[in-house]
Amino acid sequence: MKCMYINNDGAGFADYIEIPEGTTVAQLFAQRVPGGQPSDYLIRVNRQPAVADQVLEAGDRISFTPTKIEGACPA
């Protein structure tokens, strides 16, 4: 099925991706952000916060936005 993936890590980009039916948010995160910790990202589906076991549907917009920026000074 086709979904829009928005990667806000680094320069960021958006693109349509093909994923298997029944893919969860956690599975897609593990594929797209290998070694990443979900707690370090704001994970949204269709602009709404998402849970790890949420099953993605055709046409969903998924975004992974880091909450910690490498090299930034703590406030």
DSSP file (Angstrom, degrees, kcal/mol; ACC not computed):
  #  RESIDUE AA STRUCTURE BP1 BP2  ACC     N-H-->O    O-->H-N    N-H-->O    O-->H-N    TCO  KAPPA ALPHA  PHI   PSI    X-CA   Y-CA   Z-CA
    1    1 A M              0   0    0      0, 0.0    18,-2.6     0, 0.0     2,-0.5   0.000 360.0 360.0 360.0 158.8    0.0    0.0    0.0
    2    2 A K  E     +A   18   0A   0     16,-0.2    57,-3.0    14,-0.1     2,-0.3  -0.835 360.0 163.8-104.6 129.8    1.1    3.6   -0.6
    3    3 A C  E     -A   17   0A   0     14,-2.4    14,-3.0    -2,-0.5     2,-0.6  -0.915  37.8-113.4-133.6 160.9    1.7    6.1    2.3
    4    4 A M  E     -Ab  16  61A   0     56,-2.6    58,-3.0    -2,-0.3     2,-0.5  -0.880  28.0-160.3 -98.4 126.6    3.5    9.4    2.5
    5    5 A Y  E     -Ab  15  62A   0     10,-3.2    10,-2.0    -2,-0.6     2,-0.6  -0.929   3.5-166.3-109.1 124.2    6.6    9.3    4.6
    6    6 A I  E     -Ab  14  63A   0     56,-3.3    58,-1.6    -2,-0.5     2,-0.7  -0.941   2.6-164.9-112.6 113.0    7.9   12.7    6.0
    7    7 A N  E     +Ab  13  64A   0      6,-2.9     6,-1.8    -2,-0.6    58,-0.1  -0.871  12.4 176.5-100.5 111.4   11.5   12.5    7.4
    8    8 A N        +     0   0    0     56,-1.7     2,-0.5    -2,-0.7    -1,-0.1   0.165  45.8 112.5 -99.0  17.5   12.3   15.5    9.4
    9    9 A D  S >  S-     0   0    0     55,-0.1     3,-1.3     4,-0.1     2,-0.3  -0.789  89.5 -24.4 -91.3 129.1   15.7   14.2   10.5
   10   10 A G  T 3  S-     0   0    0     -2,-0.5     3,-0.0     1,-0.3    59,-0.0  -0.543 138.7  -7.3  71.6-130.3   18.6   16.2    9.0
   11   11 A A  T 3  S-     0   0    0     -2,-0.3    -1,-0.3     1,-0.0    -3,-0.0   0.772  99.8-144.9 -72.0 -25.9   17.6   18.0    5.8
   12   12 A G    <   -     0   0    0     -3,-1.3     2,-0.3     1,-0.1    -4,-0.2   0.298  22.0-171.5  77.1 152.0   14.2   16.3    5.7
   13   13 A F  E     -A    7   0A   0     -6,-1.8    -6,-2.9     2,-0.0     2,-0.4  -0.963  15.8-136.4-166.1 165.1   12.2   15.1    2.8
   14   14 A A  E     +A    6   0A   0     -2,-0.3     2,-0.3    -8,-0.2    -8,-0.2  -0.993  30.2 155.2-131.4 141.6    8.8   13.7    1.9
   15   15 A D  E     -A    5   0A   0    -10,-2.0   -10,-3.2    -2,-0.4     2,-0.4  -0.985  43.6-104.2-159.9 153.7    8.1   10.8   -0.5
   16   16 A Y  E     -A    4   0A   0     -2,-0.3     2,-0.3   -12,-0.2   -12,-0.2  -0.674  41.0-170.7 -80.1 137.5    5.5    8.2   -1.2
   17   17 A I  E     -A    3   0A   0    -14,-3.0   -14,-2.4    -2,-0.4     2,-0.5  -0.919  21.3-128.9-127.4 154.3    6.6    4.7    0.0
   18   18 A E  E     +A    2   0A   0     -2,-0.3   -16,-0.2   -16,-0.2   -14,-0.0  -0.911  32.8 173.0-101.4 126.5    5.1    1.3   -0.5
   19   19 A I        -     0   0    0    -18,-2.6     3,-0.1    -2,-0.5     2,-0.0  -0.951  35.6 -97.9-131.0 153.5    4.7   -0.7    2.7
   20   20 A P    >   -     0   0    0      0, 0.0     3,-1.5     0, 0.0     0, 0.0  -0.356  47.2 -94.9 -68.2 148.6    3.0   -4.1    3.3
   21   21 A E  T 3  S+     0   0    0      1,-0.2    36,-0.1    34,-0.0    34,-0.0  -0.331 111.9  31.6 -55.5 142.2   -0.6   -4.2    4.6
   22   22 A G  T 3  S+     0   0    0     34,-0.5    -1,-0.2     1,-0.3     2,-0.2   0.477  80.1 152.2  86.0   3.0   -0.7   -4.5    8.4
   23   23 A T    <   -     0   0    0     -3,-1.5    33,-3.0    33,-0.2    -1,-0.3  -0.469  33.5-145.3 -67.5 134.3    2.6   -2.6    9.0
   24   24 A T  B  >  -E   55   0B   0     31,-0.2     4,-2.2    -2,-0.2    31,-0.2  -0.533  23.6-109.8 -95.5 166.5    2.6   -0.9   12.4
   25   25 A V  H  > S+     0   0    0     29,-1.8     4,-2.6    26,-0.4     5,-0.2   0.908 119.8  52.7 -59.2 -43.3    4.1    2.5   13.3
   26   26 A A  H  > S+     0   0    0     26,-2.3     4,-2.3     1,-0.2    -1,-0.2   0.892 108.2  50.1 -62.6 -40.6    6.8    0.7   15.4
   27   27 A Q  H  > S+     0   0    0     25,-0.3     4,-1.6     2,-0.2    -1,-0.2   0.923 112.3  46.4 -64.6 -44.3    7.7   -1.5   12.4
   28   28 A L  H  X S+     0   0    0     -4,-2.2     4,-2.6     2,-0.2     5,-0.3   0.905 111.1  52.7 -65.5 -40.5    8.1    1.4   10.0
   29   29 A F  H  X S+     0   0    0     -4,-2.6     4,-2.8     1,-0.2    -2,-0.2   0.933 108.1  50.8 -59.1 -46.3   10.1    3.4   12.6
   30   30 A A  H  < S+     0   0    0     -4,-2.3    -1,-0.2     1,-0.2    -2,-0.2   0.846 114.0  45.3 -61.5 -34.5   12.5    0.4   13.0
   31   31 A Q  H  < S+     0   0    0     -4,-1.6    -1,-0.2    -5,-0.2    -2,-0.2   0.904 121.0  36.0 -74.2 -42.4   13.0    0.3    9.2
   32   32 A R  H  < S+     0   0    0     -4,-2.6    -2,-0.2     1,-0.2    -3,-0.2   0.727 126.2  35.1 -88.8 -23.7   13.4    4.0    8.6
   33   33 A V  S >< S-     0   0    0     -4,-2.8     3,-2.4    -5,-0.3    -1,-0.2  -0.538  79.7-167.6-128.8  65.6   15.3    5.0   11.7
   34   34 A P  T 3  S+     0   0    0      0, 0.0     3,-0.1     0, 0.0    -3,-0.1  -0.315  77.3   9.2 -59.9 130.9   17.6    2.0   12.4
   35   35 A G  T 3  S+     0   0    0      1,-0.3     2,-0.1    -5,-0.1    -5,-0.1   0.363  99.8 133.0  82.3  -6.4   19.1    2.3   15.9
   36   36 A G    <   -     0   0    0     -3,-2.4    -1,-0.3    -7,-0.2    -3,-0.1  -0.432  55.6-129.4 -77.3 152.5   16.9    5.3   16.7
   37   37 A Q    >   -     0   0    0      1,-0.1     3,-2.5    -2,-0.1     4,-0.1  -0.905   7.2-144.0-101.4 122.1   15.0    5.5   20.0
   38   38 A P  G >  S+     0   0    0      0, 0.0     3,-1.9     0, 0.0    -1,-0.1   0.812  99.5  66.1 -54.7 -30.1   11.3    6.3   19.6
   39   39 A S  G 3  S+     0   0    0      1,-0.3    -3,-0.0     3,-0.1     0, 0.0   0.673  95.6  58.1 -66.7 -14.6   11.5    8.4   22.8
   40   40 A D  G <  S+     0   0    0     -3,-2.5    27,-2.9    27,-0.1    28,-0.8   0.326 103.9  64.8 -94.0   6.7   13.8   10.8   20.9
   41   41 A Y  E <  S-C   66   0A   0     -3,-1.9     2,-0.7    25,-0.3    23,-0.0  -0.956  73.8-132.4-133.1 147.3   11.2   11.5   18.2
   42   42 A L  E     -C   65   0A   0     23,-3.4    23,-2.2    -2,-0.3     2,-0.6  -0.903  34.0-162.3 -92.0 114.9    7.8   13.0   17.8
   43   43 A I  E     +C   64   0A   0     -2,-0.7     7,-2.0    21,-0.2     2,-0.4  -0.895  13.9 173.4-109.8 121.3    5.9   10.3   15.8
   44   44 A R  E     -CD  63  49A   0     19,-2.3    19,-2.5    -2,-0.6     2,-0.4  -0.943  23.3-161.1-131.0 148.5    2.7   11.4   14.1
   45   45 A V  E >  S-CD  62  48A   0      3,-2.8     3,-1.5    -2,-0.4    17,-0.2  -0.994  88.4  -9.4-125.5 122.4    0.2    9.8   11.7
   46   46 A N  T 3  S-     0   0    0     15,-3.3    -1,-0.1    -2,-0.4    16,-0.1   0.889 130.2 -57.8  54.5  42.3   -2.0   12.2    9.8
   47   47 A R  T 3  S+     0   0    0     14,-0.4    -1,-0.3     1,-0.2    15,-0.1   0.513 117.9 108.6  69.1   9.1   -0.7   15.0   12.0
   48   48 A Q  E <  S-D   45   0A   0     -3,-1.5    -3,-2.8     1,-0.0    -1,-0.2  -0.889  81.2 -96.0-114.2 145.7   -1.9   13.2   15.2
   49   49 A P  E     -D   44   0A   0      0, 0.0     2,-0.3     0, 0.0    -5,-0.2  -0.289  46.5-148.2 -55.8 143.0    0.3   11.6   17.8
   50   50 A A        -     0   0    0     -7,-2.0     2,-0.3     4,-0.0    -7,-0.2  -0.859   6.3-134.6-119.6 151.1    0.6    7.8   17.1
   51   51 A V    >   -     0   0    0     -2,-0.3     3,-1.6     1,-0.1   -26,-0.4  -0.703  29.7-112.2 -99.3 157.2    1.0    4.8   19.3
   52   52 A A  T 3  S+     0   0    0      1,-0.3   -26,-2.3    -2,-0.3   -25,-0.3   0.840 113.8  47.7 -59.0 -38.3    3.5    2.0   18.5
   53   53 A D  T 3  S+     0   0    0    -28,-0.2    -1,-0.3   -29,-0.2     2,-0.3   0.333  78.7 127.9 -91.1   9.9    1.0   -0.7   17.6
   54   54 A Q    <   -     0   0    0     -3,-1.6   -29,-1.8     1,-0.1     2,-0.5  -0.491  58.7-132.4 -66.0 128.0   -1.2    1.6   15.4
   55   55 A V  B     -E   24   0B   0     -2,-0.3   -31,-0.2   -31,-0.2     2,-0.1  -0.713  20.6-127.9 -84.9 128.4   -1.7   -0.2   12.0
   56   56 A L        -     0   0    0    -33,-3.0   -34,-0.5    -2,-0.5     2,-0.3  -0.437  21.6-154.4 -77.0 149.9   -1.0    2.1    9.1
   57   57 A E    >   -     0   0    0     -2,-0.1     3,-2.1   -36,-0.1    -1,-0.0  -0.863  33.0 -79.8-122.9 156.9   -3.6    2.5    6.3
   58   58 A A  T 3  S+     0   0    0     -2,-0.3   -55,-0.2     1,-0.3    -1,-0.1  -0.278 117.3  22.5 -54.6 134.8   -3.2    3.4    2.6
   59   59 A G  T 3  S+     0   0    0    -57,-3.0    -1,-0.3     1,-0.3   -56,-0.2   0.352  87.1 144.5  88.6  -5.4   -2.9    7.2    2.2
   60   60 A D    <   -     0   0    0     -3,-2.1   -56,-2.6   -58,-0.2     2,-0.5  -0.298  44.9-138.3 -63.7 150.9   -1.6    7.8    5.8
   61   61 A R  E     -b    4   0A   0    -58,-0.2   -15,-3.3   -56,-0.1     2,-0.4  -0.968  22.4-169.6-111.9 117.4    1.0   10.6    6.3
   62   62 A I  E     -bC   5  45A   0    -58,-3.0   -56,-3.3    -2,-0.5     2,-0.4  -0.905   4.8-176.6-112.8 131.9    3.7    9.5    8.7
   63   63 A S  E     -bC   6  44A   0    -19,-2.5   -19,-2.3    -2,-0.4     2,-0.5  -0.991  15.0-165.3-132.1 141.0    6.3   11.8   10.2
   64   64 A F  E     -bC   7  43A   0    -58,-1.6   -56,-1.7    -2,-0.4   -21,-0.2  -0.970  15.7-180.0-120.3 110.6    9.3   11.2   12.5
   65   65 A T  E     - C   0  42A   0    -23,-2.2   -23,-3.4    -2,-0.5   -56,-0.1  -0.954  26.0-126.7-116.8 119.9   10.6   14.5   13.9
   66   66 A P  E     - C   0  41A   0      0, 0.0   -25,-0.3     0, 0.0     3,-0.1  -0.372  12.3-162.9 -65.4 140.9   13.6   14.4   16.3
   67   67 A T  S    S+     0   0    0    -27,-2.9     2,-0.5     1,-0.1   -26,-0.2   0.575  79.9  58.2 -95.8 -13.5   13.1   16.1   19.6
   68   68 A K  S    S-     0   0    0    -28,-0.8     2,-0.6     2,-0.0    -1,-0.1  -0.977  74.2-155.0-119.1 123.6   16.8   16.2   20.3
   69   69 A I    >   -     0   0    0     -2,-0.5     3,-2.1    -3,-0.1     2,-0.1  -0.877  24.6-117.3-103.1 122.9   19.0   18.0   17.8
   70   70 A E  T 3  S+     0   0    0     -2,-0.6     3,-0.1     1,-0.3    -1,-0.0  -0.322  97.5  15.6 -60.4 129.8   22.6   16.9   17.7
   71   71 A G  T 3  S+     0   0    0      1,-0.3    -1,-0.3    -2,-0.1     2,-0.2   0.308  91.8 132.3  91.7  -8.6   25.0   19.6   18.7
   72   72 A A    <   -     0   0    0     -3,-2.1    -1,-0.3     1,-0.1     3,-0.0  -0.520  58.4-120.1 -77.8 144.8   22.4   21.9   20.2
   73   73 A C        -     0   0    0     -2,-0.2     2,-0.1    -3,-0.1    -1,-0.1  -0.625  30.6-108.6 -81.4 139.3   23.1   23.4   23.6
   74   74 A P              0   0    0      0, 0.0    -1,-0.1     0, 0.0     0, 0.0  -0.416 360.0 360.0 -67.1 144.2   20.7   22.6   26.4
   75   75 A A              0   0    0     -2,-0.1    -2,-0.0    -3,-0.0    -3,-0.0   0.455 360.0 360.0 -83.8 360.0   18.4   25.4   27.4
